[in-house]
Structures are given as C-alpha cells and as structure tokens.
Amino acid sequence: MTSTGTPVDRRQSALVFVVVAVMFAIGGWIAVGLFGYRQFFAMTSHWKWRDTTGIGYWRGEILFAESGINLATGPAGPCQIMAFDPQTGRVRETGITVPSFNVSFMADAKQFWFVSPGEVVWSDGRTVTRFKPKFTPTQTGMPFLLDGQLTTVTPDDNGHHRPYSFVEGEWQAGRRIAIPGFGRTWVYDAERGEERLVPRTAKSAVKLVGSWEFVQACQVGGDVHVIATSYGNTSRYENAYRLGFDFVPDSTDVASALAPENSELDTTGWHRLDQKISGLYPSPCIIDGDFALPDVWGQGRVWKPDPSKVGKFVSADQIQGLRSGTVRVATSPSGDDAYFVAISRMQDVSFFHRVGGKFVPVPHSLPGNAASLVGLMATIIGLALAVWMLLHLILLGGANLWAERGQQPQYSFGHEVVTLAPLSRRFLARAIDLLIMLLPFGLVGMWLLAVTDNVQLAELSGFILNAVHELVWMRNWRRFTAQRPIEEFARLDHSQAATIGFLIAIAWAVGIFVLSVLIEGRTGAFVGKWLCGLRVVRTTLRPCSRKRILLRELLLCVDTANLLSPIPAVFAILSNDQRQRIGDLVADTIVVEHRVSEQPPNETSKSVT
C-alpha cells in the first residue's frame, strides 16, 4: 500500500494559522475584559449603598444614609440622609449629608443627631447645625441619651472609660466608670445559675483576652441598661450586661495586688449575655416601653430581660421567614412605635411594623440593586457571547478560505473518488445537530428568566458565580458542598419546575445523542449532515460501524475543548490532507460529499492502493 504523506510545511502552516487565530482571540478577549471592566463600574455608578447602622425613626419617618457605590472601595462620596414614610412608601431627601457611613442616629421628641467620627449633625426638623468638636471619641458609633443628653462612652488618654456628654458643640468628659480589665474570667455561679465575671489572679485560667471595644447604654425611666462588647483571641464577639454604671473616683486604684488587671470592683454586677443573641454588638433600644436587644444578623428577633433572673434575656418575638443578612430596629424615642428594617445590597429593603406585639410586613419597600446586577450581567454575558461568536466566525471563515484555495480536494480509495467536505458545511452541520440536542436547555432557561424576579436572578447569579469560583478556581468540592448548594437552589421560586425541566432536557440530549449514533452508524448522516449533503465514511469509503461513530462523537469534547472552542478541531483538519479532526483520526473516518463517483483519481486526490 502506498500513499502520499502530509507535507511538513502544511502542518507548520496550520500551526502558524491557528497560533495567529488564538492570539487574535486572546486579544479580543482582553479587549472585552477591559471594556466589560469599565462598563461594570460605569453601570454600577447609580447603585445605592444604604447604611446598616445609622437608621432611626423620627416623627413617623425612617431616616437612613444613602450613597453611591464604587465596587472597588465601597461607598463613594458623602452620604445623603433620606427619609422613608412606611405608611405611603414616599422617599424624600432631607438635605442633610454626613461624611461617611460610620454614623449613629439618636433622637428625642424634639431633635435628633447624626454622630460620625469628627462631626456631629444636629437638627430639629427645620434647621441643621454641624459641629466639629476638638475631641473625637473613639467609639462614636454607639451614642445614647442619658438624662436627655447625647452621650457616648469612650476611653480617655489613660485608657479609662468615661461617659462623654455633648454640650455646646464639644464632648465633655464625665466620671470614670468601672469596666472589666483584659484578664477577665467567666465562671459558672451555681447559686445564680449563670456565668459571671470574677477577679483574675495570677493562678487563674484566662479564657478570653481582649479589650472592651464598645460600651452602649439605654435609659428606660430611671434604669440605665449597659451593654459592653469585646473582641478577644477566640475570634468572636462577646457581650456583657450590667444594670447601671458603676462610677469610680479617679484617685481610686481599682486593681489589687492579687488581681492587677481585674478587681472585684470591675467585675461586680456584670452578666454574660445569652449567646443566642446574634450579631457583632446588639444595639439596645426601647420597644413597647421596655428595654430590648434586637438581633443584628438576619434573625429578626427581639430579646427582653427576664424579670426572674438578672442578666437573663428571653426572646419576645421573631419575624418568620426573614432572609436578609442585616436587620436593624428603628423605634420612636418613647418606644411605642417600632420597625424592623431588613437590609440587603441586592434585595429590596423591607420593613416590618410592630403591631399588637407582632411584626407585620409593610407593603412598601426600597428597591435594591438586584435589577441593576441582572441587567449588568446580561449586558456583559451578551457582549462576551457576541465577541466569542464573531472571533470564531472569523477563525472558521479564514480557515475555510485557507483550506479551499484552488480546486476542491478529493480523496480516492481503489476506483472510488469522493470530494472531501468543506469546513463551512461541516461546522454548519454540527451546529444544526447541537441546536437540536441543546434546544430544550435554552427553552427551560428562557422560561426561568421569564418567571423569575430580579432578586432571585441576582441570587442565582451569585450561586453560579460562587460555584464557578469554588469548583473551577479553588477546586474545592468539599467547601462548595458544605455550602449546601442544592438547598440554596431549592429556596428559589420555580426551582422545582426548573429542576424537572432541566432533567427532561438532559434526557432529551441523551436520547438525541443515542439516536444520532444509531442513525449515523447506519446511513452516515444525522439531520445536520443530511441537510448539508454530507456523510461520514471510513477511510476505505465503506460505511462506518456504530462503535466508530460513538468513538468519533465522544471525542468531540476533545476537538471542541468541551464545546468551548473548535480551535483543536481546526488545527487537526488543516494539518492533514484528509481533513480529519481528532475524532476522525482515532475512529479512522472522513467526512465527504454525499455522492461518490466511479472515476480514477486525479492529480489533486489522495490515492491509496
């Protein structure tokens, strides 16, 4: 048997052509990436970033801070204080701006304050006054009203905690208060039935070492409820509760010889909060005229002191089905009117009004960024697909022109002569077969897009992006499954119908694949090749067996890099005279024009004897 081999320069030319095409494609993707990057930040410039700390209720409106977003750095520019009427859903600008989101809101019946680092904004609803006091407390995020005076607790220059009252535009220091030291120890008191702080001696075991970062208070009648929050070496926040401040004379050394960091005076009266209260630091407030602690992280619960046990808190109410990551409570100064505010960057900001001891959803909400995210992702995905198609059309068009220059190549075996299939019709035939196989997936996807709202599409987008990040980039299947992806997908509306639809689509694709193997193994052509006038035969020009067709079809994932790009197939086809892709080379098949002529081979045909 003799044959004419493939010239080396043909393979080199094909390699050069494909390398140039790949470089062109990479350049196109870089351009898409740069454009998408700019477009990403340009389109998100109108997104809203809403405050999760300085939310307040005053005269029937909920006040909150709002700013634009720079996705690289977070909130952009000064924050505008907005007012939301939960009864009508009307949103208005108050004309008040604050420099940052680290603000806290405090109000009584006549006036309110927004406190931020280095600045205090005061208003009575008509006029606005800004103060920039010389002394800046380090814990301005936790102000409260003490005897009607704006107050915050912060360490002085010596590290001693003091209440600072805001008087005539300046913070004025008060008496020193007793705060547990760094070496505090919690022990279980069987008589009290709770854990309490005790002095630490040199022989005591230290369970948690850190510092008290936040000290808050809430005054209800004549009682002052104090909450202290610390962050220690166990990487978690810890909260302690005390009824009333314990003032200490400045000349008194609260440390003792046995407990240099923690004296009996420091630890008296402090109680560890129930660990069921979630959040970095529960913000005390007045609800229904009583002292209360709301959850911060998506629980929607209210905790109130247990009258039978000092320092014990019990759950008074909970919002069912609350999925937001951050919640805040906005109450009137007297506590007779309260709202839960559920905040999400993507979802709408929802409001729940406390009526008759229960939280009732308010029909009005503030739109989130979900619609913007969905529109942005649709634009970027559409742009990427358009560029992908354009680049590959240019690649395939160039490859087809390069391969079809001169006379159409022919192939002969014995006395039979066939014309090898052009690249253009081969790829068109494959596109038709893939369209038939994958059409149900597109239909299910379009239906899902039509019936799913923007919030759930944003959540689904986040789910898919997280899956790609964990499985492709991090290659961490265990961490991805630990996040319970099936349960997360099942939370979405229409997830059951979508699951059934995708299962049907998978069954359809498998069925079409099996049918194509059976038909193509018998006739040499499935729907695409039949419409394009092509068929698959062996290199002996005999019909293919089903086993060879199956092998050829399974290797399509190699030829197309899992249907991502046909570059491997193009390189293989251009590298040999028989125009065989990798699947053809392994299965010993070629793709030819449908009709076979009984002519002797000419100069351009390949002869095998």
Sequence and secondary structure as in RCSB ss.txt:
>XXXX:A:sequence
MTSTGTPVDRRQSALVFVVVAVMFAIGGWIAVGLFGYRQFFAMTSHWKWRDTTGIGYWRGEILFAESGINLATGP
AGPCQIMAFDPQTGRVRETGITVPSFNVSFMADAKQFWFVSPGEVVWSDGRTVTRFKPKFTPTQTGMPFLLDGQL
TTVTPDDNGHHRPYSFVEGEWQAGRRIAIPGFGRTWVYDAERGEERLVPRTAKSAVKLVGSWEFVQACQVGGDVH
VIATSYGNTSRYENAYRLGFDFVPDSTDVASALAPENSELDTTGWHRLDQKISGLYPSPCIIDGDFALPDVWGQG
RVWKPDPSKVGKFVSADQIQGLRSGTVRVATSPSGDDAYFVAISRMQDVSFFHRVGGKFVPVPHSLPGNAASLVG
LMATIIGLALAVWMLLHLILLGGANLWAERGQQPQYSFGHEVVTLAPLSRRFLARAIDLLIMLLPFGLVGMWLLA
VTDNVQLAELSGFILNAVHELVWMRNWRRFTAQRPIEEFARLDHSQAATIGFLIAIAWAVGIFVLSVLIEGRTGA
FVGKWLCGLRVVRTTLRPCSRKRILLRELLLCVDTANLLSPIPAVFAILSNDQRQRIGDLVADTIVVEHRVSEQP
PNETSKSVT
>XXXX:A:secstr
       HHHHHHHHHHHHHHHHHHHHHHHHHHHHHHHHHHHHGGG  EE SS  EEETTEEEEEEEEEETTTEE
EEEEEEEEE TTT  EEEEEEEESSS  EEEE SS EEEEETTEEEEE SS EEEE  SS  TTTTS EEETTEE
EEEEE TTS EEEEEEETTEEEE  EE    TT EEEEETTTTEEEEE   TTS  S  EEEEEEEEEEETTEEE
EEEEEEETTSSEEEEEEES  EE TT     SS TT  HHHHTT EE  TTS SSS   EEETTEEEEE SSS  
EEEEE TTSTT EEEEEE TT   SEEEEEE TTSSSEEEEEE SSS BEEEEEETTEEEE S  B  SHHHHHH
HHHHHHHHHHHHHHHHHHHHHHHHHHHHTSSS  EEEETTEEEEB  HHHHHHHHHHHHHHHHHHHHHHHHHHHH
HS HHHHHHHHHHHHHHHIIIIIS  HHHHHHT HHHHHHTSTTHHHHHHHHHHHHHHHHHHHHHHHHHHHHHS 
 HHHHHHTEEEEETTSSB  HHHHHHHHHTHHHHTTTTT  HHHHHHHHHSTT   HHHHHHTEEEEES  B   
  TTEE   
